Amino acid sequence: MEILGDGFLGRSLRPLAGSHPGVLLLARGVSTTREVPRSAYDREAAMVRDLVRHCRRGNLLLVFLSTASAALYGAPGCPGREDAEVVPSSPYGRHKLALEGVVRESGVRHLILRLSHVVGPHQPSHQLLPSLARSVVIGTVEIHRGAYRDLIGVPAVRTIVDALLTAGVSQEVVNVASGVLVTIEQIVDHVELRLGVTARREFVDAPARHPVSVEKLRRLIPDVADLGFQPGYYRTVIDHYLEVP
């Protein structure tokens, strides 16, 4: 498998590079839900269109990494299923959904993976867990009251990607998540426990309980049940992140 991208996800998936010939995985592009210049979205869209043509010519399977965050699944009542209609809540969500459409409608062999909040060593500082951990260390953390997140560790993501490709799954959109929703307060509680510090909490009322369904993932890859996705799984993910220098 050829992996395009040397950022957090590209490096995290690099151990799979020696497997799955005939697959190109795109791990490059806009990776933040924060506001970015329109030109950044335009560059990623042009890159995806170029890669679609490249993969079609070479009969390659294109793996496109999308999002299962609130940017896509955050609308009230959204069930977080791959087959449900979604109403993106931000430019980032609309951008990723549009690129999914480009890939699907191109006729290229493809696998679209909607990733929840992936956690692992050396991830960008603006992402959820690094940002929360940094705020805890500084001493003040802003908590969106009623907000939930689905954390999944890099090792589980690698295992799932490997398993889906080994099973020959294609022409599908699949959520890659743990299926375990936890509040931001629970995440901060455990970060504080592990770091041995207590931060002042500033609460913002911004409820966002968006589920990410893993029914399809479990149907396609029954062995996902062995990855430890239980109610306390998020603690394991946080522990691993904080243990790695």
C-alpha positions as CSV (number, residue, x, y, z in Angstrom):
1,M,0.0,0.0,0.0
2,E,1.2,3.5,-0.9
3,I,0.5,6.1,1.8
4,L,0.5,9.7,0.8
5,G,1.1,12.0,3.7
6,D,3.7,12.3,6.5
7,G,1.6,13.9,9.1
8,F,0.1,12.3,12.2
9,L,-2.2,9.8,10.4
10,G,0.3,9.1,7.6
11,R,3.0,8.2,10.1
12,S,0.6,6.3,12.3
13,L,-0.4,4.1,9.4
14,R,3.1,3.7,8.0
15,P,3.5,0.1,9.4
16,L,0.9,-1.0,6.9
17,A,2.9,0.3,3.9
18,G,4.4,-3.1,3.2
19,S,0.9,-4.7,2.9
20,H,-2.0,-4.5,0.5
21,P,-0.5,-3.9,-3.0
22,G,-2.7,-2.0,-5.3
23,V,-4.0,0.3,-2.6
24,L,-3.3,4.1,-2.3
25,L,-4.3,5.7,1.1
26,L,-4.6,9.4,1.2
27,A,-3.5,10.9,4.6
28,R,-2.8,14.4,3.5
29,G,-5.0,17.5,3.5
30,V,-7.0,19.7,5.8
31,S,-7.0,18.1,9.3
32,T,-8.6,20.6,11.5
33,T,-12.2,21.6,12.1
34,R,-11.0,25.2,12.8
35,E,-11.4,27.9,10.2
36,V,-8.8,27.7,7.5
37,P,-8.4,29.7,4.2
38,R,-10.6,28.6,1.3
39,S,-7.5,28.0,-0.6
40,A,-6.6,25.0,1.7
41,Y,-9.9,23.3,0.9
42,D,-9.4,24.1,-2.8
43,R,-5.9,22.5,-2.8
44,E,-7.2,19.3,-1.1
45,A,-10.1,19.1,-3.6
46,A,-7.7,19.4,-6.6
47,M,-5.4,16.8,-5.1
48,V,-8.3,14.3,-4.6
49,R,-9.4,14.8,-8.2
50,D,-5.9,14.2,-9.4
51,L,-5.6,11.0,-7.3
52,V,-8.9,9.8,-8.5
53,R,-7.7,10.0,-12.1
54,H,-4.4,8.4,-11.1
55,C,-6.1,5.5,-9.3
56,R,-8.5,4.9,-12.2
57,R,-5.7,4.7,-14.7
58,G,-3.8,2.2,-12.5
59,N,-6.8,0.3,-11.3
60,L,-5.9,1.2,-7.7
61,L,-8.1,1.2,-4.6
62,L,-8.2,4.7,-3.2
63,V,-8.7,4.9,0.6
64,F,-10.0,8.3,1.5
65,L,-10.0,9.4,5.2
66,S,-13.0,11.5,6.1
67,T,-14.5,12.5,9.4
68,A,-17.0,11.2,11.9
69,S,-16.7,14.2,14.1
70,A,-19.5,16.6,15.1
71,A,-18.6,18.6,11.9
72,L,-20.4,15.9,10.0
73,Y,-22.6,14.1,12.5
74,G,-23.4,17.0,14.8
75,A,-26.9,17.9,13.6
76,P,-29.7,17.3,16.1
77,G,-31.1,13.8,15.7
78,C,-28.4,12.5,13.5
79,P,-27.9,8.8,14.1
80,G,-24.3,8.8,13.1
81,R,-24.8,6.0,10.5
82,E,-23.1,5.9,7.2
83,D,-26.4,5.4,5.3
84,A,-28.2,8.3,7.0
85,E,-28.6,11.7,5.5
86,V,-26.2,14.1,7.2
87,V,-26.2,17.9,7.6
88,P,-22.7,19.1,8.2
89,S,-22.4,21.8,10.9
90,S,-19.2,23.5,9.6
91,P,-17.2,24.3,6.5
92,Y,-14.9,21.4,7.3
93,G,-17.8,18.9,7.5
94,R,-19.2,20.2,4.2
95,H,-15.8,20.0,2.6
96,K,-15.2,16.4,3.6
97,L,-18.7,15.3,2.6
98,A,-18.2,17.0,-0.8
99,L,-14.9,15.1,-1.3
100,E,-16.6,11.8,-0.4
101,G,-19.0,12.6,-3.2
102,V,-16.2,13.3,-5.6
103,V,-14.6,9.9,-4.8
104,R,-17.9,7.9,-4.9
105,E,-19.1,9.5,-8.2
106,S,-15.8,9.1,-10.0
107,G,-16.1,5.4,-10.6
108,V,-12.8,4.7,-9.0
109,R,-12.5,1.7,-6.7
110,H,-12.6,3.2,-3.2
111,L,-13.0,2.8,0.5
112,I,-14.1,5.9,2.5
113,L,-13.3,5.8,6.2
114,R,-15.0,8.3,8.5
115,L,-12.6,8.6,11.5
116,S,-13.7,9.7,15.0
117,H,-11.2,11.4,17.3
118,V,-8.0,9.5,16.7
119,V,-5.5,9.7,19.6
120,G,-1.8,8.8,19.4
121,P,1.7,10.0,19.9
122,H,2.9,13.2,18.3
123,Q,-0.6,14.3,17.1
124,P,-1.1,17.9,16.2
125,S,-1.4,20.2,19.2
126,H,-4.8,21.7,18.1
127,Q,-6.6,18.3,18.3
128,L,-8.8,17.3,21.2
129,L,-6.7,15.4,23.6
130,P,-3.4,17.4,23.2
131,S,-5.4,20.6,23.6
132,L,-7.2,19.4,26.8
133,A,-4.0,18.0,28.3
134,R,-2.2,21.3,27.6
135,S,-5.0,23.3,29.2
136,V,-4.9,21.1,32.3
137,V,-1.2,21.6,32.7
138,I,-1.6,25.4,32.3
139,G,-4.3,25.3,35.0
140,T,-7.5,26.3,33.3
141,V,-9.6,24.2,30.9
142,E,-12.7,25.2,29.0
143,I,-15.4,22.5,29.1
144,H,-18.3,22.3,26.8
145,R,-21.1,21.1,29.1
146,G,-23.0,18.2,27.6
147,A,-20.5,17.6,24.8
148,Y,-19.5,14.0,24.1
149,R,-16.7,12.6,22.1
150,D,-15.7,9.1,20.7
151,L,-11.9,8.5,21.2
152,I,-10.1,5.7,19.4
153,G,-6.4,4.9,19.7
154,V,-4.0,4.7,16.8
155,P,-3.3,0.9,17.3
156,A,-7.0,0.2,16.9
157,V,-7.3,2.4,13.8
158,R,-4.3,0.5,12.2
159,T,-5.9,-2.9,13.0
160,I,-9.3,-1.8,11.5
161,V,-7.8,-0.4,8.3
162,D,-5.7,-3.6,7.9
163,A,-8.7,-5.8,8.5
164,L,-11.0,-4.0,6.1
165,L,-8.4,-4.2,3.3
166,T,-7.6,-7.8,4.1
167,A,-11.4,-8.6,3.8
168,G,-11.5,-6.8,0.4
169,V,-14.0,-4.2,1.5
170,S,-14.6,-1.6,-1.2
171,Q,-17.2,0.8,-2.5
172,E,-18.2,1.4,1.1
173,V,-18.3,4.3,3.6
174,V,-17.3,3.0,7.1
175,N,-17.2,4.7,10.4
176,V,-13.9,4.0,12.2
177,A,-14.7,4.6,15.9
178,S,-14.9,2.9,19.3
179,G,-18.6,3.4,19.7
180,V,-17.9,4.6,23.3
181,L,-19.2,8.1,23.9
182,V,-17.7,10.0,26.9
183,T,-18.2,13.5,28.1
184,I,-15.4,16.1,27.9
185,E,-15.6,16.2,31.7
186,Q,-14.8,12.5,31.9
187,I,-11.8,13.0,29.6
188,V,-10.5,15.9,31.7
189,D,-11.1,13.9,34.9
190,H,-8.8,11.1,33.7
191,V,-6.2,13.5,32.3
192,E,-6.0,15.2,35.7
193,L,-5.8,11.9,37.5
194,R,-2.9,10.7,35.4
195,L,-1.0,14.0,35.5
196,G,-1.7,14.5,39.2
197,V,-3.0,18.0,38.8
198,T,-6.3,19.8,39.1
199,A,-7.3,22.6,36.7
200,R,-9.9,25.3,37.1
201,R,-12.8,24.5,34.9
202,E,-14.7,27.1,32.8
203,F,-18.0,25.8,31.6
204,V,-19.6,26.7,28.3
205,D,-23.1,25.4,27.5
206,A,-22.6,23.7,24.2
207,P,-24.4,20.3,24.3
208,A,-23.3,18.0,21.5
209,R,-24.1,14.4,22.0
210,H,-23.5,13.0,18.5
211,P,-23.3,9.2,18.3
212,V,-21.0,7.4,15.9
213,S,-22.6,4.1,14.9
214,V,-20.2,1.1,14.7
215,E,-22.9,-1.3,13.6
216,K,-21.6,-1.5,10.0
217,L,-17.9,-1.8,11.2
218,R,-18.8,-4.7,13.5
219,R,-20.8,-6.4,10.7
220,L,-17.9,-6.1,8.2
221,I,-15.1,-6.9,10.8
222,P,-16.6,-9.0,13.6
223,D,-13.1,-9.2,15.2
224,V,-13.4,-5.5,16.1
225,A,-15.1,-6.9,19.3
226,D,-11.6,-8.0,20.4
227,L,-10.2,-4.5,20.5
228,G,-11.5,-3.7,23.9
229,F,-14.2,-1.1,23.0
230,Q,-15.8,-1.2,26.5
231,P,-17.0,1.8,28.6
232,G,-13.6,2.3,30.1
233,Y,-11.8,2.1,26.8
234,Y,-11.2,5.9,26.6
235,R,-9.0,5.7,29.7
236,T,-6.7,3.2,28.0
237,V,-6.4,5.6,25.0
238,I,-5.6,8.5,27.3
239,D,-3.1,6.4,29.3
240,H,-1.2,5.4,26.2
241,Y,-1.1,9.0,24.9
242,L,0.3,10.3,28.2
243,E,2.8,7.5,28.6
244,V,4.6,8.2,25.2
245,P,7.3,10.9,25.5
